């Protein structure tokens, strides 16, 4: 038996914070309370003056992603090792089938790639086309493989974009299966048109990227996806909300009682669109991701969304391409591979910009970095909670610790850090994954291949409530 006693800290969960010791054994939390005794041979971690929180869950990463003719720098080992260094102990990545590729074939490919993971992981599976085989494979994925969410790209025309017919068919099937539809909300037709229009104006550099994807394009797609979900009475999760228009669409729908959930990236909370006008192409191109970074007014709106509860989770869309890969778009911004890093920095950035400024309490921080994701995707309370019986995925958080974020010191294999030079206060001192110390005061002890694939059951409470409400509100035929 392997025991670790975390002594003298303040346990912080999404619902409360309290002084307690935490004892783990063989990958599980077996006791939470005051003055716990260390079993013989136990490792003792001194958490005096620190917080003891559930390990972070990043619900949006792309490790080892083949995209736009190249593959990301971080594979499932290096990417999850970096996540552990930042206090994130689980990720949900994406299986993205090519058009006409069977879902199960793509899923098995990604499962093979992920076997080298150092942290626990799951998958959203993208729906990139539609026929009866896709409908069948969705059932197999949910019922046999523990997939309970499906991704829909409303952008990337002539590649992986979903039209409205595919959205309707997939959302309807997801409702039957008790799986959460998720959407990348950007109007792909408008993006495709604007990319050409911007290029005609002689703008070919990275500064053209945000011009081709203005906030209205995101807001329109968010409203459309939310409307389809409302008609079909299915919950919906909108990924990487980046602008006022999209955040307001979610808030309006929730005010009507619709079950809509929003995710925001650490980058969108802290980085603004001035980066695209940097005179160095490599630096400007390093920030090309979709949706793009926005003017500063949008950042405050996103923070308000987290505070008010209309936005629920924080993620990174971790997708690392190096300068040489980004250079593929040297003469055409539309050919710059989309993606930025952040899985290692998310927790510290959200704490520094959120808790240290009074925008979030420590418990609200736990909610938006861990617990809400666990609840939405049926991982709670095994993950997202420091409680007896939960997985011993824990971060000991030093609120006084400081670090200057830089590509020179990061564990990620990307060659650029979008938070470069930012000094944060509040960093992990220790990370436990599966009850093992994998990060200790700067010493990363990640092990290749020990990460587990985590099956996620279907039909979370949202589906039960939605069905009950539909039954209550059902209208029958008029007898004449």
C-alpha angles and dihedrals in degrees: 000000000000115000130186122185116199103200135195102005136125111252111221121195128167091263104039148355125223142159111264146133119240124215122195131190129184095344098316136093106245102174139019117182148093124304098001116185119238112237117232111286095012121148111238121210115197107222096171110152091008139101124246109210139165112272114264122264116210107202095190123052136134110206118178090358118175103214137155093356099311141067129242120260095235117070123191092278101047093039096051092042088056090048091055090052088057097047097260110129102176136036136191108213131183135256105207114188119203115245108286092010113132111252094228092052092053091044093054090049092054092044088056093050091049096055088091092059118132093203136043115278146180136184142239108205119220121226105217099163140006141236136118092283090059090051090050094046091051087060092049092049093051099040101038108020102040097241110149103171137057127200126221122194110208088183136056100074116210090022125052102339119136118222120213093264091057091046092052094047094046096044090050092050091046089054091053091050098043093241126140116245112218126192139203095213113212125117101245095195092056093044090052091050095045093049088060094043093050091049090052087059089060094254106134102146129089090277086074092062098077090040089060093049107042120175093259090063090057094042093052093052093046091052091048095050091046090050092051090049091049093052091048093042094231126139114246136201120206113207127216098002103197109169147047092251094058095040090052092049089057093044092050092050092048090049086058089053097257118147100240124149130195134208125200129193125233087232095055089050094056113018124072133204096261087090091076091064095055109132092229108081093206093056094044092046091048087068096052107121134132125281088029127228111279138216113284096260089069092057093060090050090054092051089050088052091055092046095048096044098244089111115049117179140037122217140158111223082223104203113149122201120170127229093264091054093046089051088073084086096049091125099026123039090203089068096054106111107249117237150090135196130242112130089114096047104037098094095047094044094049091046093047096045095034113033097027091054096046094249091116136025118225089256091050088050090056089049096054097039100042125346099057092051090048091052097045094049098038099252095117132143094007085063129022095040139081097216140120110286095020123122111273092244100137139156121205103211124206106204091191096047117108135201136174109225116227143152087235093065103028122111093218114100093229114114097221135053117205088206092052112162095006112137112211129195113213118049139164116269095182134014124196120197119183087349095304127115103243099163123032120177095317097329110116113206100175116157123215114241101007094108114109129222105238119211114216119208120232128238106048117188092278091069094049091051093045093052092047091050091049091051092049093049096041115132120208133206120282113248109224 
